[in-house]
Amino acid sequence: MGSGIMIVLQLLYTYAPFMNKIFQSAPISGRDWVIIIVMALAVYGIIGMEKWLRQNILIKHGVNKPI
């Protein structure tokens, strides 16, 4: 429930005109959302590959010990 409230408040802060005026902010454009999502997916993929490498290659060959 707390996460849901935080999401609603964040959307209100970002997109409600009266909040934009109070905090001198602006809504995020669709183009910017695409950039945000692409970057987030890239980071997610890189971290996933790093985990896979650690679990399947490096540890099996004794290069890196598990944490």
Sequence and secondary structure as in RCSB ss.txt:
>XXXX:A:sequence
MGSGIMIVLQLLYTYAPFMNKIFQSAPISGRDWVIIIVMALAVYGIIGMEKWLRQNILIKHGVNKPI
>XXXX:A:secstr
 HHHHHHHHHHHHHH HHHHHHHT     HHHHHHHHHHHHHHHHHHHHHHHHIIIIITTTTSS   
